[in-house]
Amino acid sequence: MKCPRIIFYIFLWWCPFICHSQEREAEKVVDRFLELMGGKQLWNQTNFLYLKEKMWTKETDSIDMEIWLDLTKPKTKIKLKNDSLNRVRAFTPNGGWGQLEDGSIYQFDSLRLKQEIENWKRTLYSICKRIALKNHGLSFKLRDDGGLEIFEGNMELLCIIEFNHEGRPIKWQMKSEFGNDVSIYGPLASFGKFSLPKWRTSLDGHWQFEYLEVIGYPKVPDISFDLAE
């Protein structure tokens, strides 16, 4: 009868060491990932991004896309344009809106706004920014297959990153109450000081993006997110 009790006490003694070792391994993966994306110092100093991309979908010709992305709070503005498409949409914590080709403006309902904010928290950019901060409020768990789970604190799963043998991200899953949004990433390319996947596509191939330009700002520029111009 003593043997099971001894084994139990041995397990209790070893458990903290095992957990600590797993945490260290997860932190190594996180550090390597951030270094590949441009490094801790770069993302720590970057509070705003301007992105220019080319977008394709199954239904449309190529679309020119511009994104203004605040990394300090949930604020994003997106412009989409081609020969037949000319749209803009934006959101802040206080609300969101969009403008169509005919100039008409619509407002986000509360559910749409919540989804945009939840997605903002889970983007590669927001995650890189938070990892670079000293008090980022994130926790990490390394899966048996080498994937990295990223949590808000210890409770809310934000995303899962899968890597190739070099540690480069090849699959990004945003997990939220709104579903599972999966992107496949291409090889890394340099955009100024940033290193980002040259392209990304949805898991079903419905859409694809390619980066054309990436500019980071240490200071958030004076850009309106609240009203269509």
DODRENTOR-143411 format. One record per residue (C-alpha): chain; x, y, z. Coordinates in nm, 2 decimals. Each point is the difference from the previous one (the first is absolute). Layout:
% residues N
A; X; Y; Z;
...
END
This chain:
% residues 229
A; 0.00; 0.00; 0.00;
A; 0.30; 0.23; 0.05;
A; 0.12; -0.03; -0.36;
A; -0.28; 0.20; -0.16;
A; 0.03; 0.27; 0.26;
A; 0.38; 0.03; -0.06;
A; -0.06; 0.02; -0.37;
A; -0.26; 0.27; 0.06;
A; 0.25; 0.21; 0.21;
A; 0.27; -0.04; -0.26;
A; -0.24; 0.13; -0.27;
A; -0.08; 0.30; 0.22;
A; 0.37; 0.07; 0.05;
A; 0.08; -0.02; -0.37;
A; -0.31; 0.18; -0.14;
A; 0.13; 0.36; 0.06;
A; 0.33; -0.09; -0.18;
A; -0.19; -0.15; -0.30;
A; -0.23; 0.30; -0.02;
A; 0.29; 0.25; 0.03;
A; 0.19; -0.19; -0.28;
A; -0.30; 0.01; -0.23;
A; -0.04; 0.38; 0.06;
A; 0.36; 0.06; -0.08;
A; -0.03; -0.20; -0.33;
A; -0.31; 0.20; -0.09;
A; 0.18; 0.33; 0.08;
A; 0.29; -0.11; -0.23;
A; -0.24; -0.05; -0.29;
A; -0.17; 0.34; 0.07;
A; 0.34; 0.18; 0.01;
A; 0.11; -0.17; -0.33;
A; -0.33; 0.09; -0.17;
A; 0.02; 0.36; 0.10;
A; 0.37; 0.02; -0.11;
A; -0.10; -0.13; -0.34;
A; -0.27; 0.26; -0.03;
A; 0.25; 0.28; 0.05;
A; 0.09; -0.01; 0.36;
A; -0.12; 0.11; 0.34;
A; 0.14; 0.35; -0.02;
A; -0.17; 0.07; -0.33;
A; -0.34; -0.12; 0.11;
A; 0.03; 0.17; 0.34;
A; 0.06; 0.33; -0.17;
A; -0.27; -0.04; -0.26;
A; -0.34; 0.13; 0.10;
A; -0.16; 0.04; -0.34;
A; 0.02; -0.17; -0.34;
A; -0.08; 0.10; -0.35;
A; -0.04; -0.30; -0.23;
A; -0.04; -0.01; -0.38;
A; -0.11; -0.33; -0.14;
A; -0.13; -0.17; -0.31;
A; -0.31; -0.22; 0.06;
A; -0.16; -0.27; -0.21;
A; -0.33; -0.18; 0.05;
A; -0.19; -0.26; -0.20;
A; -0.27; 0.25; -0.09;
A; 0.21; 0.31; -0.10;
A; 0.30; 0.12; -0.19;
A; 0.30; 0.12; 0.20;
A; -0.08; 0.26; 0.26;
A; 0.24; 0.27; 0.13;
A; -0.03; 0.02; 0.38;
A; 0.14; 0.25; 0.25;
A; -0.02; -0.05; 0.37;
A; 0.06; 0.24; 0.29;
A; 0.04; -0.20; 0.32;
A; 0.04; 0.14; 0.35;
A; 0.19; -0.25; 0.22;
A; -0.07; 0.18; 0.33;
A; -0.38; -0.04; -0.01;
A; -0.26; -0.16; -0.23;
A; -0.01; 0.25; -0.29;
A; 0.03; -0.10; -0.37;
A; -0.09; 0.16; -0.33;
A; 0.00; -0.19; -0.33;
A; -0.04; 0.12; -0.36;
A; -0.08; -0.24; -0.29;
A; 0.02; 0.11; -0.36;
A; 0.00; -0.14; -0.35;
A; -0.18; 0.09; -0.33;
A; -0.34; -0.10; 0.14;
A; 0.06; 0.02; 0.38;
A; 0.06; 0.31; 0.22;
A; -0.08; -0.06; 0.36;
A; 0.13; 0.11; 0.34;
A; -0.08; -0.12; 0.35;
A; 0.14; 0.08; 0.35;
A; -0.06; -0.06; 0.36;
A; 0.10; 0.12; 0.34;
A; -0.11; -0.13; 0.35;
A; -0.29; 0.25; -0.03;
A; -0.14; -0.12; -0.33;
A; 0.05; -0.09; -0.36;
A; -0.12; 0.10; -0.34;
A; 0.04; -0.07; -0.37;
A; -0.04; 0.19; -0.33;
A; -0.11; -0.16; -0.33;
A; 0.06; 0.09; -0.36;
A; -0.31; 0.22; -0.02;
A; 0.11; 0.20; 0.30;
A; -0.25; -0.15; 0.24;
A; 0.12; -0.05; 0.36;
A; -0.10; -0.28; 0.23;
A; 0.07; -0.05; 0.37;
A; 0.13; -0.31; 0.17;
A; -0.24; -0.17; 0.24;
A; 0.13; -0.11; 0.34;
A; 0.07; -0.35; -0.11;
A; 0.20; 0.11; -0.31;
A; 0.20; 0.24; 0.22;
A; 0.07; -0.27; 0.26;
A; 0.12; -0.24; -0.28;
A; 0.23; 0.27; -0.15;
A; 0.16; 0.07; 0.34;
A; 0.04; -0.37; 0.08;
A; 0.17; -0.05; -0.33;
A; 0.23; 0.30; 0.06;
A; 0.12; -0.16; 0.32;
A; 0.10; -0.32; -0.19;
A; 0.18; 0.14; -0.31;
A; 0.37; -0.07; -0.05;
A; 0.07; 0.37; 0.05;
A; -0.18; 0.03; 0.33;
A; 0.15; -0.32; 0.14;
A; 0.36; 0.11; -0.10;
A; -0.06; 0.34; 0.16;
A; -0.12; -0.15; 0.33;
A; 0.28; -0.26; 0.01;
A; 0.25; 0.28; -0.03;
A; -0.15; 0.18; 0.30;
A; 0.15; -0.07; 0.34;
A; -0.34; -0.06; 0.16;
A; -0.19; -0.15; -0.29;
A; -0.26; -0.19; 0.20;
A; 0.03; -0.31; -0.22;
A; 0.08; -0.36; 0.08;
A; 0.13; -0.27; -0.23;
A; -0.03; -0.38; -0.04;
A; 0.20; -0.21; -0.23;
A; -0.20; -0.29; -0.14;
A; 0.14; -0.35; -0.07;
A; 0.00; 0.07; -0.38;
A; 0.22; 0.31; 0.06;
A; -0.29; 0.25; -0.04;
A; -0.02; 0.29; 0.23;
A; -0.32; 0.10; 0.18;
A; -0.03; 0.36; 0.11;
A; -0.23; 0.10; 0.28;
A; -0.13; 0.32; 0.14;
A; 0.12; -0.05; 0.36;
A; -0.06; -0.37; 0.07;
A; -0.36; -0.03; -0.12;
A; -0.09; 0.13; -0.35;
A; 0.16; -0.17; -0.29;
A; 0.09; 0.27; -0.26;
A; 0.18; -0.19; -0.27;
A; 0.20; -0.31; -0.10;
A; 0.32; 0.03; -0.20;
A; 0.16; -0.29; -0.19;
A; 0.36; 0.02; -0.11;
A; 0.23; -0.17; -0.25;
A; 0.34; -0.15; 0.09;
A; 0.16; 0.34; -0.01;
A; -0.24; 0.15; 0.25;
A; -0.18; 0.20; -0.27;
A; -0.38; 0.04; 0.04;
A; -0.19; -0.19; -0.27;
A; -0.35; -0.02; 0.15;
A; -0.19; 0.25; 0.22;
A; -0.33; -0.09; 0.16;
A; -0.20; 0.28; 0.16;
A; -0.23; -0.16; 0.26;
A; -0.30; 0.19; 0.14;
A; -0.37; -0.04; 0.07;
A; -0.05; 0.11; -0.37;
A; 0.18; -0.31; -0.13;
A; 0.33; -0.12; -0.12;
A; 0.17; 0.22; -0.26;
A; 0.30; -0.18; -0.16;
A; 0.27; 0.15; -0.22;
A; 0.29; -0.17; -0.17;
A; 0.32; 0.20; -0.02;
A; 0.26; 0.01; -0.27;
A; 0.38; 0.05; 0.05;
A; 0.12; 0.31; 0.18;
A; 0.11; 0.31; -0.19;
A; 0.15; 0.33; 0.11;
A; -0.22; 0.31; 0.00;
A; 0.23; 0.27; 0.14;
A; 0.10; -0.12; 0.35;
A; -0.30; -0.23; 0.02;
A; 0.01; -0.37; -0.10;
A; -0.34; -0.13; -0.09;
A; -0.15; -0.29; -0.21;
A; 0.02; 0.11; -0.36;
A; -0.35; -0.12; -0.05;
A; -0.28; -0.16; 0.19;
A; -0.31; -0.19; -0.11;
A; -0.31; -0.14; 0.15;
A; -0.01; -0.37; 0.07;
A; -0.26; -0.06; -0.27;
A; 0.18; 0.22; -0.25;
A; -0.29; 0.25; -0.02;
A; 0.22; 0.30; 0.05;
A; 0.37; 0.09; -0.02;
A; 0.21; 0.30; 0.11;
A; 0.34; 0.12; -0.10;
A; 0.19; 0.27; 0.18;
A; 0.13; 0.29; -0.21;
A; 0.10; 0.25; 0.27;
A; 0.03; 0.01; 0.38;
A; 0.07; 0.31; 0.20;
A; 0.02; 0.02; 0.38;
A; -0.04; 0.31; 0.21;
A; 0.12; 0.05; 0.36;
A; -0.27; 0.27; 0.04;
A; -0.36; -0.05; -0.10;
A; -0.07; 0.24; -0.29;
A; -0.29; 0.24; -0.01;
A; -0.24; -0.21; -0.21;
A; -0.38; 0.01; 0.03;
A; -0.17; -0.34; 0.06;
A; -0.33; 0.14; 0.10;
A; -0.14; 0.17; -0.31;
A; 0.02; -0.08; -0.37;
A; 0.19; 0.27; -0.19;
END
